[in-house]
Amino acid sequence: MVLRQIHLLIEIGCKTTYKQGNSMSQDNRELQILLKNLDSVVESIRKVLLSAKSAAGKKQKTPFFLAKIDDAELDIILVKISSYKKLRQDSDKASNSEKEVASVMDIFVGTESLIQKISEGNNVAEYVENGFFKELTHISLEVKRLIA
């Protein structure tokens, strides 16, 4: 999926800038530009996950304490997004760069895993009905635009 492409893009971008012999501040600037471009993608993912959570909650037939496993995983990703945003608020610190990269990659990997579980699950029709996958397609197109 496209999220894996982002993961690779970040890794390649980091390795390339370090190999070119750029100064650490130049490396950090280039990385911050890449992360800034990905901020809108992370925000889009957050919105899609929140809408999926509210749609699942409206149709939930089981008691709250028996909620689907998807919800727990979804909540974890939302917490990771919140943590990432806090890191990004202080992006001037060069020491945060590695944490930001690890955080955004963790968000993408977790989201991809969740998408796979949802698409293989019994409730996939509910997610399709609520436009979950349509929104993810829009995010994928945005990522492809950033990669190009």
Residue frames as a rotation matrix with the C-alpha (Angstrom) as fourth column:
MET 1
0.574 0.819 0.000 0.00
0.819 -0.574 0.000 0.00
0.000 0.000 -1.000 0.00
VAL 2
0.459 -0.343 0.820 0.96
0.241 -0.840 -0.486 3.63
0.855 0.421 -0.302 -0.32
LEU 3
0.914 -0.108 0.391 1.72
-0.400 -0.394 0.827 3.93
0.065 -0.913 -0.403 3.39
ARG 4
0.622 -0.738 0.262 4.63
0.546 0.649 0.530 1.54
-0.561 -0.186 0.807 2.88
GLN 5
0.324 -0.480 0.815 5.86
0.792 -0.334 -0.512 3.82
0.518 0.811 0.272 0.12
ILE 6
0.737 -0.040 0.675 5.93
-0.293 -0.919 0.265 6.69
0.610 -0.393 -0.689 2.60
HIS 7
0.881 -0.417 0.224 7.86
-0.048 0.392 0.919 4.53
-0.471 -0.820 0.325 5.04
LEU 8
0.348 -0.769 0.536 10.44
0.900 0.435 0.039 3.79
-0.263 0.469 0.843 2.34
LEU 9
0.483 -0.113 0.868 10.48
0.454 -0.815 -0.359 7.41
0.748 0.568 -0.343 1.21
ILE 10
0.898 -0.141 0.417 11.35
-0.412 -0.603 0.683 8.60
0.155 -0.785 -0.599 4.71
GLU 11
0.668 -0.679 0.305 14.06
0.264 0.598 0.757 5.96
-0.696 -0.425 0.579 5.11
ILE 12
0.277 -0.558 0.782 15.57
0.958 0.096 -0.271 6.70
0.077 0.824 0.561 1.69
GLY 13
0.677 0.049 0.734 15.34
0.162 -0.983 -0.084 10.44
0.718 0.176 -0.674 2.29
CYS 14
0.906 -0.352 0.234 17.18
-0.326 -0.229 0.917 10.13
-0.269 -0.908 -0.323 5.60
LYS 15
0.451 -0.767 0.457 19.89
0.546 0.642 0.538 7.87
-0.706 0.007 0.708 4.21
THR 16
0.404 -0.263 0.876 20.37
0.852 -0.239 -0.465 9.96
0.331 0.935 0.127 1.07
THR 17
0.820 -0.078 0.568 20.84
-0.137 -0.989 0.061 13.24
0.556 -0.128 -0.821 2.90
TYR 18
0.774 -0.575 0.266 23.31
-0.270 0.080 0.960 11.72
-0.573 -0.814 -0.094 5.33
LYS 19
0.368 -0.649 0.666 25.33
0.756 0.626 0.192 10.12
-0.542 0.433 0.721 2.50
GLN 20
0.638 -0.075 0.766 25.52
0.593 -0.586 -0.551 13.39
0.491 0.807 -0.330 0.57
GLY 21
-0.356 -0.862 -0.362 27.61
0.893 -0.201 -0.402 14.84
0.274 -0.466 0.841 3.36
ASN 22
0.165 0.492 0.855 25.18
0.124 -0.870 0.477 17.60
0.979 0.027 -0.204 4.23
SER 23
-0.814 -0.379 0.441 25.54
-0.341 -0.303 -0.890 19.28
0.470 -0.875 0.117 7.55
MET 24
-0.788 0.518 -0.333 23.31
0.614 0.620 -0.489 18.03
-0.047 -0.590 -0.806 10.34
SER 25
-0.443 0.656 -0.611 21.22
-0.043 -0.697 -0.716 21.21
-0.895 -0.291 0.337 10.22
GLN 26
-0.542 0.217 -0.812 20.74
-0.839 -0.192 0.509 20.79
-0.045 0.957 0.286 6.44
ASP 27
-0.869 0.219 -0.444 19.69
0.126 0.965 0.231 17.16
0.479 0.145 -0.866 6.98
ASN 28
-0.664 0.626 -0.409 17.25
0.561 0.055 -0.826 18.24
-0.494 -0.778 -0.388 9.65
ARG 29
-0.474 0.485 -0.735 15.78
-0.528 -0.825 -0.204 20.97
-0.705 0.291 0.647 7.42
GLU 30
-0.648 0.196 -0.736 15.20
-0.660 0.340 0.670 18.54
0.381 0.920 -0.091 4.56
LEU 31
-0.820 0.345 -0.456 13.69
0.464 0.868 -0.179 16.00
0.334 -0.358 -0.872 6.90
GLN 32
-0.617 0.601 -0.508 11.45
0.258 -0.455 -0.852 18.65
-0.743 -0.657 0.126 8.46
ILE 33
-0.542 0.415 -0.731 10.21
-0.804 -0.508 0.307 19.64
-0.244 0.754 0.609 4.99
LEU 34
-0.709 0.249 -0.659 9.32
-0.179 0.841 0.511 16.02
0.682 0.480 -0.552 4.29
LEU 35
-0.747 0.427 -0.509 7.60
0.663 0.436 -0.609 15.64
-0.038 -0.792 -0.609 7.66
LYS 36
-0.643 0.530 -0.553 5.72
-0.251 -0.828 -0.502 18.91
-0.724 -0.184 0.665 7.17
ASN 37
-0.567 0.417 -0.710 4.38
-0.773 0.027 0.633 17.57
0.283 0.909 0.307 3.88
LEU 38
-0.650 0.284 -0.705 3.28
0.228 0.958 0.176 14.40
0.725 -0.046 -0.687 5.68
ASP 39
-0.953 0.294 -0.078 1.50
-0.016 -0.303 -0.953 16.33
-0.303 -0.907 0.294 8.45
SER 40
-0.335 0.877 -0.345 -1.58
-0.932 -0.361 -0.012 16.78
-0.135 0.318 0.939 6.26
VAL 41
-0.238 0.192 -0.952 -1.58
-0.393 0.877 0.276 13.05
0.888 0.440 -0.134 5.51
VAL 42
-0.875 -0.119 -0.469 -1.41
0.357 0.494 -0.793 12.23
0.326 -0.861 -0.390 9.22
GLU 43
-0.765 0.639 -0.081 -4.29
-0.430 -0.601 -0.673 14.65
-0.478 -0.481 0.735 9.88
SER 44
-0.170 0.703 -0.691 -6.35
-0.914 0.149 0.377 13.01
0.368 0.695 0.617 7.11
ILE 45
-0.506 -0.073 -0.859 -5.69
0.075 0.989 -0.129 9.60
0.859 -0.130 -0.495 8.63
ARG 46
-0.981 0.130 -0.145 -6.81
0.132 -0.099 -0.986 10.92
-0.143 -0.987 0.080 12.03
LYS 47
-0.481 0.847 -0.227 -10.07
-0.821 -0.526 -0.221 12.24
-0.307 0.080 0.948 10.58
VAL 48
-0.130 0.408 -0.904 -10.79
-0.647 0.656 0.389 8.97
0.751 0.635 0.178 8.75
LEU 49
-0.713 -0.187 -0.676 -10.11
0.296 0.794 -0.532 6.93
0.636 -0.579 -0.510 11.88
LEU 50
-0.907 0.418 -0.045 -12.34
-0.156 -0.434 -0.887 9.20
-0.390 -0.798 0.459 13.98
SER 51
-0.226 0.866 -0.447 -15.17
-0.974 -0.198 0.109 8.91
0.006 0.460 0.888 11.45
ALA 52
-0.278 0.074 -0.958 -14.75
-0.268 0.952 0.151 5.13
0.923 0.298 -0.244 11.35
LYS 53
-0.937 -0.113 -0.330 -14.88
0.276 0.341 -0.899 5.01
0.214 -0.933 -0.288 15.13
SER 54
-0.679 0.732 -0.051 -18.06
-0.533 -0.540 -0.651 7.07
-0.504 -0.415 0.757 15.33
ALA 55
-0.100 0.640 -0.762 -19.72
-0.906 0.258 0.336 5.05
0.412 0.724 0.554 12.54
ALA 56
-0.507 -0.142 -0.850 -18.82
0.059 0.978 -0.198 1.79
0.860 -0.151 -0.488 14.28
GLY 57
-0.992 0.093 -0.091 -20.13
0.082 -0.097 -0.992 3.16
-0.101 -0.991 0.088 17.59
LYS 58
-0.452 0.875 -0.175 -23.51
-0.871 -0.475 -0.124 4.08
-0.192 0.096 0.977 16.11
LYS 59
0.214 0.535 -0.818 -24.08
-0.737 0.637 0.224 0.58
0.641 0.555 0.530 14.75
GLN 60
-0.776 -0.630 -0.028 -22.61
-0.447 0.582 -0.680 -1.24
0.444 -0.515 -0.733 17.71
LYS 61
0.285 0.914 -0.287 -24.91
-0.456 0.393 0.799 -4.01
0.843 -0.097 0.529 18.88
THR 62
0.156 -0.319 -0.935 -22.68
0.704 0.699 -0.122 -5.34
0.693 -0.639 0.334 21.62
PRO 63
0.906 0.136 -0.400 -22.17
0.404 -0.558 0.725 -3.68
-0.125 -0.819 -0.560 24.99
PHE 64
0.802 -0.593 0.071 -19.37
-0.546 -0.777 -0.314 -1.13
0.241 0.213 -0.947 25.21
PHE 65
0.207 -0.777 0.595 -17.04
-0.780 0.236 0.579 -3.47
-0.591 -0.584 -0.557 27.12
LEU 66
0.173 -0.127 0.977 -17.35
0.365 0.930 0.056 -6.05
-0.915 0.346 0.207 24.34
ALA 67
0.661 0.082 -0.746 -16.39
-0.513 -0.676 -0.529 -3.60
-0.547 0.733 -0.405 21.59
LYS 68
0.959 -0.279 0.036 -14.57
0.198 0.580 -0.790 -4.83
0.200 0.766 0.611 18.53
ILE 69
0.334 -0.925 -0.181 -10.81
0.767 0.155 0.623 -5.29
-0.548 -0.347 0.761 18.71
ASP 70
0.033 -0.277 0.960 -10.57
0.856 -0.489 -0.171 -2.75
0.517 0.827 0.221 15.88
ASP 71
0.810 0.386 0.442 -11.57
0.147 -0.862 0.484 -0.01
0.568 -0.327 -0.755 18.33
ALA 72
0.789 -0.578 -0.209 -8.65
0.248 -0.012 0.969 -0.69
-0.563 -0.816 0.134 20.67
GLU 73
-0.092 -0.851 0.518 -6.18
0.919 0.127 0.372 -0.69
-0.382 0.510 0.770 17.80
LEU 74
0.231 0.289 0.929 -7.81
0.698 -0.714 0.049 2.41
0.677 0.637 -0.367 16.36
ASP 75
0.988 0.156 0.006 -7.52
0.099 -0.653 0.751 4.20
0.122 -0.741 -0.660 19.71
ILE 76
0.394 -0.916 -0.083 -3.83
0.577 0.176 0.798 3.31
-0.716 -0.362 0.597 19.92
ILE 77
-0.217 -0.452 0.865 -3.21
0.964 -0.237 0.118 4.86
0.152 0.860 0.488 16.50
LEU 78
0.586 0.506 0.632 -5.11
0.400 -0.860 0.318 8.00
0.704 0.067 -0.707 17.52
VAL 79
0.898 -0.349 -0.269 -2.91
0.173 -0.282 0.944 8.30
-0.405 -0.894 -0.193 20.62
LYS 80
-0.009 -0.943 0.332 0.18
0.834 0.175 0.523 7.88
-0.551 0.281 0.785 18.44
ILE 81
0.055 0.106 0.993 -1.08
0.802 -0.597 0.020 10.65
0.595 0.795 -0.118 16.15
SER 82
0.938 0.315 0.147 -1.59
0.150 -0.749 0.646 12.92
0.313 -0.583 -0.749 19.16
SER 83
0.571 -0.801 -0.182 1.95
0.389 0.069 0.918 12.17
-0.723 -0.595 0.351 20.36
TYR 84
-0.146 -0.600 0.787 3.33
0.985 -0.016 0.171 12.85
-0.090 0.800 0.594 16.89
LYS 85
0.467 0.406 0.786 1.56
0.532 -0.839 0.117 16.21
0.707 0.363 -0.607 16.77
LYS 86
0.972 -0.161 -0.170 3.09
0.075 -0.475 0.877 17.17
-0.222 -0.865 -0.450 20.12
LEU 87
0.128 -0.974 0.189 6.54
0.693 0.224 0.685 16.28
-0.710 0.043 0.703 18.79
ARG 88
-0.067 -0.101 0.993 5.91
0.952 -0.304 0.034 18.34
0.298 0.947 0.116 15.66
GLN 89
0.897 0.426 0.122 5.03
0.363 -0.864 0.349 21.41
0.254 -0.269 -0.929 17.73
ASP 90
0.657 -0.747 -0.098 8.66
-0.351 -0.419 0.837 21.50
-0.667 -0.516 -0.538 18.85
SER 91
0.870 -0.233 0.434 10.16
0.472 0.650 -0.596 20.52
-0.142 0.724 0.675 15.50
ASP 92
0.753 -0.633 0.180 12.96
-0.488 -0.721 -0.492 23.08
0.441 0.283 -0.852 15.80
LYS 93
0.313 -0.642 0.700 14.82
-0.732 0.307 0.609 20.70
-0.606 -0.703 -0.374 18.09
ALA 94
-0.081 -0.438 -0.895 17.12
-0.903 0.412 -0.120 18.54
0.422 0.799 -0.429 15.99
SER 95
-0.895 -0.299 0.331 16.92
-0.431 0.773 -0.466 15.84
-0.117 -0.560 -0.820 18.66
ASN 96
-0.093 0.950 0.298 13.22
-0.459 0.224 -0.860 15.39
-0.884 -0.216 0.415 17.90
SER 97
-0.087 0.074 -0.993 13.82
-0.996 -0.028 0.085 14.43
-0.022 0.997 0.076 14.27
GLU 98
-0.858 -0.276 -0.434 14.49
-0.313 0.950 0.015 10.76
0.408 0.149 -0.901 14.94
LYS 99
-0.771 0.631 0.085 11.49
0.168 0.330 -0.929 10.59
-0.615 -0.702 -0.360 17.28
GLU 100
-0.058 0.765 -0.642 9.29
-0.682 -0.500 -0.534 12.28
-0.729 0.407 0.550 14.68
VAL 101
-0.349 -0.147 -0.926 10.37
-0.872 0.413 0.263 9.85
0.344 0.899 -0.272 11.96
ALA 102
-0.984 -0.027 -0.177 9.85
0.038 0.934 -0.356 6.85
0.175 -0.357 -0.917 14.22
SER 103
-0.575 0.814 -0.087 6.48
-0.040 -0.134 -0.990 8.21
-0.818 -0.565 0.109 15.30
VAL 104
0.021 0.603 -0.797 5.16
-0.894 -0.346 -0.286 8.89
-0.448 0.718 0.532 11.79
MET 105
-0.567 -0.266 -0.779 6.40
-0.641 0.737 0.216 5.53
0.517 0.622 -0.588 10.55
ASP 106
-0.971 0.236 0.032 4.70
0.140 0.676 -0.723 3.84
-0.192 -0.698 -0.690 13.49
ILE 107
-0.247 0.917 -0.312 1.45
-0.453 -0.394 -0.800 5.61
-0.857 -0.057 0.513 12.61
PHE 108
-0.039 0.208 -0.977 1.63
-0.998 0.034 0.047 4.43
0.043 0.977 0.207 9.00
VAL 109
-0.814 -0.301 -0.497 2.49
-0.303 0.950 -0.079 0.85
0.496 0.086 -0.864 9.92
GLY 110
-0.841 0.536 0.076 -0.27
0.111 0.308 -0.945 0.72
-0.530 -0.786 -0.318 12.54
THR 111
-0.085 0.828 -0.555 -2.80
-0.704 -0.444 -0.555 2.21
-0.705 0.344 0.620 10.12
GLU 112
-0.297 -0.095 -0.950 -1.85
-0.877 0.422 0.232 -0.24
0.378 0.902 -0.208 7.41
SER 113
-0.979 -0.077 -0.189 -2.23
0.009 0.909 -0.417 -3.15
0.203 -0.410 -0.889 9.83
LEU 114
-0.554 0.830 -0.059 -5.63
-0.094 -0.133 -0.987 -1.87
-0.827 -0.542 0.152 10.95
ILE 115
-0.050 0.514 -0.857 -6.79
-0.949 -0.292 -0.120 -1.46
-0.311 0.807 0.502 7.34
GLN 116
-0.635 -0.250 -0.731 -5.74
-0.539 0.821 0.187 -5.01
0.553 0.512 -0.657 6.57
LYS 117
-0.956 0.294 -0.023 -7.62
0.210 0.625 -0.751 -6.37
-0.207 -0.723 -0.659 9.60
ILE 118
-0.287 0.892 -0.348 -10.72
-0.415 -0.444 -0.795 -4.38
-0.864 -0.084 0.497 8.71
SER 119
-0.114 0.229 -0.967 -10.67
-0.993 -0.019 0.113 -5.49
0.008 0.973 0.230 5.08
GLU 120
-0.704 -0.184 -0.686 -10.35
-0.262 0.965 0.010 -9.14
0.660 0.187 -0.728 6.15
GLY 121
-0.944 0.290 0.159 -12.94
-0.115 0.163 -0.980 -8.86
-0.310 -0.943 -0.121 8.93
ASN 122
-0.519 0.832 0.198 -16.63
0.844 0.535 -0.040 -9.65
-0.140 0.146 -0.979 9.13
ASN 123
0.294 0.677 -0.674 -17.66
0.599 -0.680 -0.423 -5.98
-0.745 -0.279 -0.606 9.37
VAL 124
-0.719 -0.685 0.116 -15.99
0.505 -0.401 0.764 -4.80
-0.477 0.608 0.635 6.17
ALA 125
-0.253 0.706 0.661 -19.37
0.857 -0.154 0.492 -3.93
0.449 0.691 -0.566 4.61
GLU 126
0.658 0.480 -0.580 -20.05
0.722 -0.621 0.305 -1.37
-0.214 -0.619 -0.755 7.36
TYR 127
-0.087 -0.794 -0.602 -16.74
0.337 -0.592 0.732 0.33
-0.937 -0.139 0.319 6.67
VAL 128
-0.786 -0.125 0.606 -17.41
0.617 -0.078 0.783 0.35
-0.051 0.989 0.138 2.92
GLU 129
0.153 0.969 0.194 -20.91
0.925 -0.209 0.317 1.71
0.348 0.132 -0.928 3.52
ASN 130
0.740 0.119 -0.662 -19.53
0.503 -0.751 0.427 4.56
-0.447 -0.649 -0.615 5.63
GLY 131
0.940 -0.302 0.159 -16.91
-0.047 -0.577 -0.816 5.55
0.338 0.759 -0.556 3.04
PHE 132
0.695 -0.708 0.125 -13.87
-0.138 0.039 0.990 4.42
-0.706 -0.705 -0.071 5.05
PHE 133
0.056 -0.709 0.703 -12.05
0.710 0.523 0.471 2.93
-0.702 0.473 0.533 2.07
LYS 134
0.597 0.211 0.774 -13.07
0.730 -0.544 -0.414 5.81
0.334 0.812 -0.479 -0.22
GLU 135
0.962 -0.255 0.103 -11.41
-0.274 -0.859 0.433 8.26
-0.022 -0.445 -0.895 2.17
LEU 136
0.372 -0.866 0.333 -8.31
0.072 0.385 0.920 6.09
-0.925 -0.319 0.205 2.31
THR 137
0.291 -0.212 0.933 -8.16
0.944 0.222 -0.244 6.19
-0.156 0.952 0.265 -1.48
HIS 138
0.886 0.054 0.460 -8.08
0.165 -0.965 -0.203 10.00
0.433 0.256 -0.864 -1.29
ILE 139
0.734 -0.664 0.143 -5.23
-0.396 -0.248 0.884 9.79
-0.552 -0.705 -0.445 1.22
SER 140
0.247 -0.636 0.731 -3.36
0.583 0.700 0.413 7.37
-0.774 0.324 0.544 -1.06
LEU 141
0.555 0.014 0.832 -3.70
0.778 -0.362 -0.513 9.81
0.294 0.932 -0.212 -3.96
GLU 142
0.946 -0.226 0.234 -2.33
-0.289 -0.913 0.289 12.62
0.149 -0.341 -0.928 -1.78
VAL 143
0.481 -0.804 0.350 0.63
-0.115 0.338 0.934 10.46
-0.869 -0.490 0.070 -0.80
LYS 144
0.285 -0.347 0.893 1.31
0.885 0.452 -0.107 9.57
-0.367 0.822 0.436 -4.44
ARG 145
0.822 0.049 0.568 1.29
0.325 -0.859 -0.396 13.28
0.468 0.510 -0.721 -5.23
LEU 146
0.825 -0.534 0.188 3.83
-0.488 -0.505 0.712 13.93
-0.285 -0.679 -0.677 -2.46
ILE 147
0.345 -0.707 0.618 6.06
0.268 0.705 0.657 11.10
-0.900 -0.061 0.433 -3.63
ALA 148
0.592 -0.029 0.805 6.06
0.804 0.090 -0.588 12.24
-0.056 0.995 0.077 -7.27
